[in-house]
Structures are given as structure tokens and as C-alpha cells.
Amino acid sequence: MKNFKDLQAQYEFDVYPKRDIVLTHGKNSTVWDDRGNEYIDCIAGHGVANIGHCNPAVIAAIEAQAKKLITCPGTFYNDVRAQLMEKLVSISPESVNKVFLCNSGAESIEAAIKFARFSQQKHKIICANRGFHGRTLGALSATFQPAYKKDFEPLVPGFEFVPFNRFEKMLNAIDEETAAIMLELVQGEGGVHSGSNDFFQNVQALCRERDILLIIDEVQTGFCRTGKMFACEHFNLLPDILCVAKGIAGGLPMGAVLCSDKVQPPTGRHGSTFGGNPLACAAAIAAIDFMLEHDLALMSSEKGAHLRSRLESHDISRIREIRQMGLMIGIELKEKVKPHLMTLMKNGVLALPAGATVLRLLPPLTISYEELDTVADKIIAGLYGVGLYQK
Ligand SMILES: *Cc1c(COP(=O)(O)O)cnc(C)c1O
């Protein structure tokens, strides 16, 4: 058998810290490595595979569309693209009614920044401490974590940071040059922290009063992850710009920016070669239909509550706090999380960090209750530090 790990390591430009396995197959919430080991996947491509790996509905849509048309520039109309745009607007907060399609979360943030600046003819954007919006230079400028930005400066000017959930600080940061406020509703990379309802209501009112655009980044929280189609629904928020990506197309690369009437389009001055390509559009239509048909938002909400109660049924002194909304779960430890992630992987569960001490779970929303129980048991066993593993 070929050693793909060494092969890739020989050629790959070393950007990603690596885990020591070669993943080759996936089905629903299970993935396999090249040695045939099986894992319950609570990473799911960082919250991409919401409807499971290799979802049959998405496979069928991709197969059919691949025979029809794979690429089509944004300067032409396209049948599947039109249908996807209609569908996206139909499931989104009622404030947004126009769609720009791109290929990733960071691209949706880049577009949002440009749309806000163009539309408002102002440059300042207020973001939150611990917020994460992506790795490209504009999105990185909107991202808080200094470690991600160090050595890549100078970044894009005009971004200011205020503590999440502190409305007075936000109020103080606003001035005549403020074009927009950009927030996640549950900060994913930042440690799975939800904003408070009061904070969001105040921010939304401030935006309306001062003619500032409210940009909500639902790249991670979107598509049923938090127990609603979009986390905006938990807080009755009506954004002017909604950025989505990760779970949108069953694993194919795609992002989208949804805009309200307040946002003016810079016609002829923004675009993307691959944005809205028909193959990804067909996959996204199938993915969203699957979410609606199976009421994945409700499933996510119920399964998240189940996993949480299972975890909380043990009083584990190493856990500081469990934060959970749907199947977006952060278990904050009183110690470093990395050794626990490695132990979990050895024992057949893939989980993520969110910072140094938070164990983050973003499983497919189609995961079974039995698998959730296994995940909980293995986490608990690992945190007790006893040899309870069954594998
Ligand atoms: C992942 C993520 C992004 C960046 O998305 P990419 O597709 O990796 O560029 C932006 N915002 C949030 C909240 C994310 O979780």
C-alpha cells in the first residue's frame, strides 16, 4: 500500500498543523482512514458536512448537473443558479432579498466588506474581540486573534474591535465614518461563545438609528448548526448583510452574501470566476432541500440538548463549562485540550479545539443518537482519565 502520508508531506507546503491519519472515505457521520480505521466525525470539515458525508441526495444532484453544465460565468443567467438564489432568500431572515454567490466563507466576508464600504461610502467596520472571519487579508483584518495577524501586516485599515456583549463599548466605537458592524452570533473559533440577546437587540437598534449596516457572519452557525436554519432566528435579528458558507452545499466549496434593500450593488466592480458555478448550485439546492425535508434544524436542536445532558450527567472536575447551541458545542476545560483530542482520535472520535482549552464538537446534524452517546462516553472516559475505552 502506498504511503500517502509521506507522499503528501514530501510535497505539501506546510500550512496546516497535521493530524497523523490519511482520511479516504466518508459516509454520513463516519469517516475511514487508509488503514480501515473508523472514526465518528465531530469535525465534519469544520462544520461543513451538516447533512453528512457523501449525502446521497447531493451525490445525485452533482452527478446530474455534471452532465449538464459545470461552469457558467456570472455575466450569464443560469437555471440552477436562479433556483438556488430563490431558495436561499426563502430560508433567510426576511430583511435580505438579494444574493451574491462565491466560493468560501472568507470570500463572502471580503464581498460583505466591499459591499458595505461601497454602499455606505464610509470605511469603518466595528468587529468583536475573539471574532473570526477568515484568513484572506480583508477577512483577517476583521478577525480579532492577534496571533493570526502577526507577521502579515500591514492589514486592511478601518477595522476596530470592541468586547463581545458590551454594548456601551460598541456605542463608544461608533462615529461618522462607521459603515458597518460585523458580528458572529455564536463565536466559533473564538471558543463557542454566544452573544446575549440584549447585546444583539441593542446593536440592531443602534444600526437602524445611526444608518449603520448590520453584517452577520453565519459561515459556521448557518444551515441548522445551532438548531435553527440561521442563528439570526434565535434573536429575531434582521441583518443587512448575511454571510454564509460552510454547510451550504453538502461539502462542495461555496459561499453566499445575502443583502437587504439598504445595500447598493457595485455593478461591474466585483465578481468571482467560480462563484455560483452550476455544480455547486445544484449541490446546494439538494443540501437545502434535504435540511428542510428532514427538519434538520429541529434535529440539531434535540440532538444537541441530548448530548449536553449526557455530558452533564457526570460531574467532571476538569470541565469548567459546557456551551451548546444545537450541535455547536464547546466544552471548556480547566486544562489544555490538545492531549484530549489526540486520545479521542486514537479511540475513534474526531473533535476540534476552539482555542487552547475548548473542546469543540461540530458533528453532522444527521449523526445518530447512538453515535452521540458513544462520543459522550469517550469524552467522559477521557476526562476521567481512566481506561474505559471499549475499542
Ligand atoms: C470558517 C469561518 C470563516 C471562513 O470561512 P472559509 O471558508 O474557511 O474561508 C469565516 N467566518 C466564520 C465564522 C467561520 O467559522
Ligand as a Chemical Component Dictionary entry (heavy atoms), coordinates in Angstrom:
data_LIG
# 
_chem_comp.id                   LIG 
_chem_comp.type                 NON-POLYMER 
_chem_comp.pdbx_formal_charge   0 
_chem_comp.three_letter_code    LIG 
# 
loop_
_chem_comp_atom.comp_id 
_chem_comp_atom.atom_id 
_chem_comp_atom.alt_atom_id 
_chem_comp_atom.type_symbol 
_chem_comp_atom.charge 
_chem_comp_atom.model_Cartn_x 
_chem_comp_atom.model_Cartn_y 
_chem_comp_atom.model_Cartn_z 
_chem_comp_atom.pdbx_ordinal 
LIG C1 C1 C 0 -14.793 29.228 8.794  1  
LIG C2 C2 C 0 -15.243 30.611 9.022  2  
LIG C3 C3 C 0 -14.939 31.642 8.112  3  
LIG C4 C4 C 0 -14.012 31.432 6.934  4  
LIG O1 O1 O 0 -14.510 30.509 6.026  5  
LIG P1 P1 P 0 -13.525 29.833 4.941  6  
LIG O2 O2 O 0 -14.442 29.071 4.063  7  
LIG O3 O3 O 0 -12.559 28.979 5.699  8  
LIG O4 O4 O 0 -12.838 30.940 4.232  9  
LIG C5 C5 C 0 -15.494 32.892 8.333  10 
LIG N1 N1 N 0 -16.285 33.122 9.389  11 
LIG C6 C6 C 0 -16.588 32.175 10.282 12 
LIG C7 C7 C 0 -17.496 32.492 11.417 13 
LIG C8 C8 C 0 -16.080 30.881 10.143 14 
LIG O5 O5 O 0 -16.354 29.941 11.045 15 
# 
loop_
_chem_comp_bond.comp_id 
_chem_comp_bond.atom_id_1 
_chem_comp_bond.atom_id_2 
_chem_comp_bond.value_order 
_chem_comp_bond.pdbx_ordinal 
LIG C1 C2 SING 1  
LIG C2 C3 SING 2  
LIG C2 C8 DOUB 3  
LIG C3 C4 SING 4  
LIG C3 C5 DOUB 5  
LIG C4 O1 SING 6  
LIG O1 P1 SING 7  
LIG P1 O2 DOUB 8  
LIG P1 O3 SING 9  
LIG P1 O4 SING 10 
LIG C5 N1 SING 11 
LIG N1 C6 DOUB 12 
LIG C6 C7 SING 13 
LIG C6 C8 SING 14 
LIG C8 O5 SING 15 
# 
